[in-house]
Amino acid sequence: MTDERYFTTGSERFDALIDRFQPVFDRIRSGAIERESERSLPIQEIEELRESGFGRLRVPTEFGGFGVSIAELAALLIELGAADSNLPQALRGHIGFTEYVLAHPDPEYRRIWFERLVDGALVGNAESERTGTFGNLSTTVRKTDDGWRLSGTKYYTTGSLYADWILVSAALDNADEPEPVRAVVQVSTRAPGVTVLDDWDGFGQRLTGSGTTEFVDVEVDARFVHPQRAEDAGRTILHAVYQLVHLATLAGIAQAALAEITTFVQGRTRNLFNLTIAPTEDPVALQIIGETYGAAETVKASVLAAAATVDGASTRQLAGQVTDADFARAEAHVYGVQATVIDLVLRLASRIFEVGGASATAESRRLDRLWRNARTVASHNPAIYRQQAVGDYVVNGVAPSARTGAVLSAREKSVAPAE
């Protein structure tokens, strides 16, 4: 097909992107229920996305990527999420890493990673810990006589099971630093000492590869060790992008719920409560589907509007014109719609059962996965904390990321273990 980089308008380019990826999305959708039933990891589906170039959507065209906007990316993620909500989340770390590379100040670093991403490399994420906190990490990267070494254990390492590389947060242990600071490093999933486990046991999003990853004295390329200062926590769109992926996934679940309940009603041959009316003309069914349509479209519009705000901040950042207010506005918009999106999607994923009675609960349909997946996505970074941050922003002008910076700047404190 024609290369998308040569289209003159955004709508032409997006139509071409849909034409490119829709067949992949359709194949992914066709096996979603079976994978859910058998807990079959979407390894082949991830490979199809890789081969189709989905991992290079945001890479600039001069490096061989598609150079799409964040708004276009969000729209594509919604379509992918409608096919199988596990897959946008599995690629969340990759999407965040691409944004990290885009904004990185070192042109050589950008060149190295853009070339790898265009060649098909996928990057997973390893941030969360059970023993440490974001401000006091137990995972360490230390400088030794033999170079840099990474050790520690990370949990909820979404997408790393399918990835070639992992972006890891760690406490930087370096004699040249007056005190430990936070750093991000990149290591190959095939490096000696890296073990990625498929032990995620959540009741939803079961195929995202969100298990445990262990690092035992892993050699790290010095070029891929980057300290992070607390004062830089707010000067990034990464926090907004990571949450935007979750919102796009939820919007995809809403679209899937609408499609599946519509198909269910269209295929019914009887109307238990009113035998004189065809199932496709049943007022209750039409009302529920009308409500679902309205809710799904509202969610989609909210997510795309937030994506447009994030995209504006990104565009100004890459042009060297961004301000702290741009970053704060992007975060506040994403965080601000988070609770509303969650409430709407959870309600519609439950409400669709009103049209089918017991037959809608058939295992063969797996309609329950829609609510379970939505509830699991919604449990990441609980929205109630985001609402507090947005309230502080609206009332007092405090950037939402200021709370993140406060966590990262907090010094290590000794806490007595619970009795």
C-alpha positions as CSV (number, residue, x, y, z in Angstrom):
1,M,0.0,0.0,0.0
2,T,1.0,3.6,-0.3
3,D,3.4,4.8,2.4
4,E,1.4,6.8,5.0
5,R,4.2,9.4,5.4
6,Y,3.3,10.9,2.0
7,F,-0.3,11.7,2.7
8,T,-1.0,15.4,2.9
9,T,-3.8,15.4,5.5
10,G,-4.3,13.7,8.8
11,S,-7.6,12.1,7.8
12,E,-6.0,10.6,4.7
13,R,-3.2,9.2,6.7
14,F,-5.5,7.8,9.4
15,D,-7.7,6.2,6.9
16,A,-4.6,4.5,5.4
17,L,-3.5,3.3,8.8
18,I,-6.9,1.8,9.5
19,D,-6.7,0.0,6.2
20,R,-3.3,-1.3,7.1
21,F,-4.2,-2.5,10.6
22,Q,-7.9,-3.4,10.5
23,P,-7.2,-6.9,9.0
24,V,-4.8,-7.5,11.9
25,F,-7.4,-6.3,14.4
26,D,-10.0,-8.6,12.8
27,R,-7.8,-11.6,13.1
28,I,-7.0,-10.7,16.7
29,R,-10.8,-10.4,17.5
30,S,-11.6,-13.7,15.9
31,G,-9.6,-15.6,18.5
32,A,-10.2,-13.4,21.5
33,I,-12.8,-15.6,23.2
34,E,-10.9,-18.8,22.6
35,R,-7.7,-17.3,24.1
36,E,-9.7,-16.1,27.1
37,S,-11.3,-19.5,27.7
38,E,-8.0,-21.4,27.4
39,R,-5.8,-18.7,28.8
40,S,-3.7,-18.9,25.7
41,L,-1.1,-16.2,25.5
42,P,-1.4,-14.0,22.4
43,I,2.1,-14.6,21.2
44,Q,1.2,-14.9,17.5
45,E,-1.0,-11.9,17.8
46,I,1.8,-9.8,19.2
47,E,4.0,-11.0,16.3
48,E,1.4,-9.9,13.8
49,L,1.3,-6.5,15.4
50,R,5.1,-6.3,15.3
51,E,5.3,-7.4,11.7
52,S,2.6,-4.9,10.6
53,G,4.7,-2.1,12.1
54,F,2.4,-1.2,15.1
55,G,5.4,-0.8,17.3
56,R,6.8,2.0,15.2
57,L,3.7,4.2,15.0
58,R,5.2,7.1,16.9
59,V,8.7,6.8,15.4
60,P,9.4,9.8,13.2
61,T,9.1,9.2,9.4
62,E,12.7,10.2,8.8
63,F,13.7,7.1,10.8
64,G,11.3,4.8,9.0
65,G,8.3,5.1,11.4
66,F,4.8,6.4,10.7
67,G,5.1,9.5,12.8
68,V,1.5,9.4,14.0
69,S,0.2,11.9,16.5
70,I,-0.8,10.8,20.0
71,A,-4.4,11.4,19.1
72,E,-4.1,9.0,16.2
73,L,-2.3,6.5,18.4
74,A,-5.1,6.6,20.9
75,A,-7.7,6.0,18.2
76,L,-5.8,3.0,17.0
77,L,-5.4,1.7,20.5
78,I,-9.2,1.9,21.0
79,E,-9.7,-0.2,17.9
80,L,-7.1,-2.7,19.1
81,G,-8.7,-2.8,22.5
82,A,-12.1,-3.5,21.0
83,A,-10.5,-6.6,19.3
84,D,-8.8,-7.8,22.5
85,S,-8.2,-5.5,25.5
86,N,-5.1,-7.5,26.6
87,L,-3.1,-6.2,23.7
88,P,-3.0,-2.4,24.2
89,Q,-2.1,-3.0,27.8
90,A,0.6,-5.5,26.8
91,L,2.1,-2.8,24.6
92,R,1.8,0.0,27.2
93,G,5.4,-0.2,28.2
94,H,6.5,-0.1,24.6
95,I,4.4,3.0,24.0
96,G,5.8,4.8,27.0
97,F,9.3,3.9,26.1
98,T,8.8,5.3,22.6
99,E,7.7,8.6,24.1
100,Y,10.8,8.5,26.4
101,V,13.0,8.1,23.3
102,L,11.3,10.9,21.4
103,A,11.9,13.4,24.2
104,H,15.5,12.2,25.0
105,P,18.1,15.0,24.7
106,D,20.8,12.8,23.2
107,P,20.4,12.5,19.4
108,E,22.7,9.4,19.3
109,Y,20.5,7.6,21.9
110,R,17.4,8.5,19.9
111,R,19.0,7.2,16.7
112,I,20.0,3.9,18.3
113,W,16.5,3.2,19.6
114,F,14.5,4.5,16.7
115,E,16.5,2.1,14.4
116,R,15.7,-0.8,16.8
117,L,12.1,0.1,17.1
118,V,11.7,0.3,13.3
119,D,13.4,-3.1,13.0
120,G,10.6,-4.5,15.2
121,A,12.0,-4.4,18.7
122,L,9.4,-4.4,21.5
123,V,10.0,-3.0,24.9
124,G,8.4,-4.1,28.1
125,N,8.1,-2.3,31.5
126,A,9.4,-3.1,35.0
127,E,8.5,-0.4,37.5
128,S,6.5,-1.9,40.4
129,E,7.9,-3.6,43.5
130,R,6.5,-5.3,46.5
131,T,9.4,-4.5,48.8
132,G,10.2,-0.9,47.8
133,T,8.4,2.2,46.6
134,F,8.7,4.5,43.7
135,G,10.8,6.8,45.8
136,N,12.8,4.0,47.6
137,L,13.5,1.2,45.2
138,S,15.0,-2.1,46.2
139,T,16.1,-2.9,42.7
140,T,19.6,-1.4,42.1
141,V,21.9,-0.7,39.3
142,R,25.5,-0.3,40.4
143,K,28.8,0.6,38.9
144,T,31.4,-2.1,39.3
145,D,34.9,-2.7,38.0
146,D,33.3,-4.9,35.3
147,G,30.7,-2.3,34.3
148,W,27.1,-1.7,35.3
149,R,25.1,-4.4,37.0
150,L,21.3,-4.7,37.7
151,S,19.8,-6.7,40.4
152,G,16.3,-6.9,41.9
153,T,12.7,-8.2,41.4
154,K,9.9,-6.4,39.7
155,Y,6.2,-7.2,39.7
156,Y,3.4,-6.4,37.3
157,T,6.0,-6.1,34.5
158,T,3.3,-5.7,31.8
159,G,4.3,-6.8,28.3
160,S,7.8,-8.0,29.2
161,L,6.8,-11.6,28.5
162,Y,6.5,-10.6,24.8
163,A,9.3,-8.0,24.7
164,D,12.9,-8.0,23.4
165,W,13.9,-5.3,25.9
166,I,12.7,-4.0,29.3
167,L,12.7,-0.5,30.6
168,V,13.6,-0.9,34.3
169,S,13.5,1.7,37.2
170,A,16.2,1.2,39.8
171,A,18.1,2.9,42.6
172,L,21.4,4.0,41.1
173,D,24.3,2.9,43.4
174,N,27.3,4.9,42.2
175,A,30.3,6.2,44.2
176,D,30.3,9.3,42.0
177,E,26.9,10.2,43.4
178,P,26.6,11.8,46.8
179,E,23.5,9.7,47.6
180,P,21.4,7.1,45.8
181,V,19.2,8.5,43.0
182,R,16.6,6.9,40.8
183,A,17.6,5.7,37.3
184,V,16.1,4.0,34.3
185,V,17.9,1.4,32.4
186,Q,17.3,-0.8,29.4
187,V,18.2,-4.5,29.3
188,S,17.6,-7.3,26.9
189,T,15.1,-10.0,27.9
190,R,17.7,-12.5,26.6
191,A,20.5,-11.2,28.7
192,P,22.0,-13.7,31.3
193,G,20.3,-13.1,34.6
194,V,16.9,-12.0,33.3
195,T,14.0,-14.2,34.0
196,V,10.4,-13.3,33.0
197,L,7.7,-15.3,34.6
198,D,4.1,-15.8,33.5
199,D,2.6,-15.7,37.1
200,W,0.0,-12.9,36.8
201,D,-3.1,-14.2,38.6
202,G,-5.6,-11.3,38.2
203,F,-9.2,-12.2,37.3
204,G,-9.1,-9.9,34.3
205,Q,-6.6,-8.9,31.6
206,R,-5.1,-12.3,32.2
207,L,-3.1,-12.4,28.9
208,T,-1.2,-9.1,29.3
209,G,2.1,-10.7,30.4
210,S,1.9,-8.8,33.7
211,G,4.0,-11.2,35.8
212,T,7.2,-11.1,37.7
213,T,10.6,-10.3,36.2
214,E,13.8,-11.1,38.1
215,F,17.2,-9.5,37.5
216,V,20.3,-11.2,38.9
217,D,23.6,-9.4,38.3
218,V,22.5,-8.4,34.8
219,E,25.1,-6.6,32.7
220,V,23.9,-3.2,31.5
221,D,25.2,-1.1,28.7
222,A,26.5,2.1,30.1
223,R,24.7,4.0,27.3
224,F,21.4,2.8,28.7
225,V,21.8,4.0,32.3
226,H,20.1,7.4,32.9
227,P,19.7,9.1,36.3
228,Q,16.4,10.8,37.0
229,R,16.1,13.8,39.3
230,A,13.0,14.6,41.3
231,E,12.8,18.0,39.8
232,D,12.3,16.4,36.3
233,A,9.3,14.4,37.4
234,G,6.8,16.9,36.1
235,R,8.6,17.8,32.8
236,T,7.3,14.9,30.8
237,I,4.1,13.6,29.2
238,L,4.9,10.0,30.2
239,H,2.6,10.0,33.2
240,A,-0.3,11.2,31.0
241,V,0.6,8.8,28.2
242,Y,0.7,5.7,30.5
243,Q,-2.8,6.6,31.8
244,L,-4.1,7.4,28.3
245,V,-3.3,3.8,27.2
246,H,-5.5,2.5,30.1
247,L,-8.3,4.9,29.0
248,A,-8.0,3.8,25.4
249,T,-8.2,0.2,26.5
250,L,-11.4,0.9,28.5
251,A,-12.8,2.7,25.5
252,G,-12.0,-0.4,23.4
253,I,-13.8,-2.6,25.9
254,A,-16.9,-0.3,25.6
255,Q,-16.8,-0.7,21.8
256,A,-16.5,-4.5,22.2
257,A,-19.5,-4.6,24.6
258,L,-21.6,-2.6,22.2
259,A,-20.7,-4.9,19.3
260,E,-21.2,-8.1,21.1
261,I,-24.5,-7.3,22.7
262,T,-25.8,-6.0,19.4
263,T,-24.8,-9.2,17.7
264,F,-26.5,-11.2,20.5
265,V,-29.8,-9.4,20.1
266,Q,-29.7,-9.6,16.3
267,G,-29.3,-13.4,16.6
268,R,-32.1,-14.1,19.0
269,T,-35.1,-16.0,17.8
270,R,-37.4,-15.6,20.8
271,N,-38.6,-12.9,23.2
272,L,-39.5,-14.5,26.5
273,F,-41.5,-11.7,28.0
274,N,-43.4,-10.5,24.9
275,L,-44.0,-13.1,22.3
276,T,-45.7,-10.7,20.0
277,I,-42.6,-8.6,19.4
278,A,-39.5,-9.7,17.6
279,P,-36.3,-9.7,19.7
280,T,-34.8,-7.0,17.4
281,E,-37.8,-4.8,18.2
282,D,-38.0,-5.4,21.9
283,P,-38.2,-1.9,23.6
284,V,-36.0,-3.1,26.5
285,A,-33.3,-4.4,24.3
286,L,-33.3,-1.3,22.1
287,Q,-33.1,0.9,25.2
288,I,-30.2,-1.0,26.6
289,I,-28.3,-0.9,23.3
290,G,-29.1,2.7,22.9
291,E,-27.7,3.4,26.4
292,T,-24.6,1.3,25.6
293,Y,-24.1,3.2,22.3
294,G,-24.3,6.6,24.0
295,A,-22.0,5.6,26.8
296,A,-19.4,4.0,24.4
297,E,-19.4,7.1,22.2
298,T,-19.1,9.4,25.2
299,V,-16.1,7.4,26.5
300,K,-14.4,7.4,23.1
301,A,-14.9,11.1,22.7
302,S,-13.5,11.8,26.2
303,V,-10.5,9.7,25.6
304,L,-9.7,11.3,22.2
305,A,-10.2,14.8,23.6
306,A,-7.7,14.0,26.4
307,A,-5.3,12.5,23.8
308,A,-5.5,15.7,21.8
309,T,-4.4,17.7,24.9
310,V,-1.5,15.4,25.5
311,D,-0.6,15.6,21.8
312,G,-0.5,19.3,22.0
313,A,2.0,19.1,24.9
314,S,4.1,16.6,23.0
315,T,4.2,18.7,19.9
316,R,5.4,21.7,21.8
317,Q,7.9,19.6,23.7
318,L,9.5,18.2,20.6
319,A,9.6,21.8,19.1
320,G,11.3,23.1,22.3
321,Q,8.4,25.3,23.2
322,V,6.8,23.4,26.0
323,T,6.0,24.9,29.4
324,D,5.4,23.4,32.8
325,A,1.7,24.5,32.4
326,D,1.5,22.3,29.2
327,F,2.6,19.2,31.1
328,A,0.2,19.9,34.0
329,R,-2.7,20.5,31.7
330,A,-2.1,17.3,29.8
331,E,-2.0,15.3,33.1
332,A,-5.0,17.0,34.5
333,H,-7.1,16.3,31.4
334,V,-6.2,12.6,31.4
335,Y,-6.6,12.1,35.1
336,G,-9.7,14.3,35.2
337,V,-11.7,12.0,32.8
338,Q,-10.3,8.8,34.3
339,A,-13.0,8.3,36.9
340,T,-15.9,9.2,34.5
341,V,-14.6,6.8,31.9
342,I,-14.2,4.0,34.4
343,D,-17.7,4.5,35.8
344,L,-19.3,4.5,32.4
345,V,-17.5,1.4,31.1
346,L,-18.1,-0.6,34.2
347,R,-21.8,0.2,34.2
348,L,-22.3,-0.6,30.5
349,A,-20.3,-3.8,30.8
350,S,-22.8,-4.9,33.5
351,R,-25.9,-3.4,32.0
352,I,-25.6,-5.4,28.7
353,F,-26.8,-8.5,30.6
354,E,-30.2,-7.0,31.0
355,V,-31.1,-7.9,27.4
356,G,-30.4,-11.6,27.4
357,G,-31.4,-13.2,30.7
358,A,-29.5,-16.4,31.5
359,S,-28.5,-17.1,27.9
360,A,-26.3,-14.0,28.0
361,T,-24.2,-15.7,30.7
362,A,-23.2,-18.6,28.5
363,E,-19.5,-19.6,28.8
364,S,-19.3,-19.7,25.0
365,R,-19.9,-15.9,24.9
366,R,-17.6,-14.9,27.7
367,L,-19.4,-11.6,28.1
368,D,-18.2,-11.6,31.7
369,R,-14.7,-10.9,30.4
370,L,-15.7,-7.4,29.4
371,W,-16.5,-6.4,33.0
372,R,-13.6,-8.3,34.5
373,N,-11.1,-6.8,32.1
374,A,-12.5,-3.3,32.6
375,R,-12.4,-3.7,36.4
376,T,-8.8,-4.9,36.3
377,V,-7.7,-2.0,34.1
378,A,-9.5,0.5,36.3
379,S,-7.7,-0.8,39.3
380,H,-4.4,0.4,38.1
381,N,-3.4,3.7,39.8
382,P,-6.8,4.1,41.5
383,A,-8.8,7.0,40.1
384,I,-9.7,8.3,43.5
385,Y,-6.1,9.4,44.0
386,R,-6.1,11.0,40.5
387,Q,-9.2,13.0,41.4
388,Q,-7.5,14.4,44.4
389,A,-4.6,15.5,42.3
390,V,-6.9,17.1,39.7
391,G,-8.8,18.9,42.5
392,D,-5.5,20.3,43.8
393,Y,-4.7,21.4,40.2
394,V,-8.1,23.1,39.7
395,V,-8.3,24.8,43.0
396,N,-4.6,25.6,43.8
397,G,-2.8,25.3,40.5
398,V,-0.7,22.4,41.7
399,A,0.6,20.2,38.9
400,P,-0.6,16.6,39.3
401,S,3.0,15.4,38.8
402,A,4.1,17.5,41.8
403,R,2.9,14.6,44.0
404,T,5.1,12.2,42.0
405,G,8.1,14.6,42.5
406,A,7.4,14.7,46.2
407,V,7.6,10.9,46.4
408,L,10.8,10.7,44.4
409,S,12.5,13.5,46.5
410,A,11.5,12.0,49.8
411,R,14.6,10.6,51.6
412,E,14.7,7.0,52.7
413,K,13.2,6.6,56.2
414,S,13.5,3.7,58.6
415,V,10.2,2.1,59.3
416,A,9.8,-0.5,62.1
417,P,8.2,-3.7,60.8
418,A,4.7,-4.5,61.8
419,E,4.3,-6.8,64.8
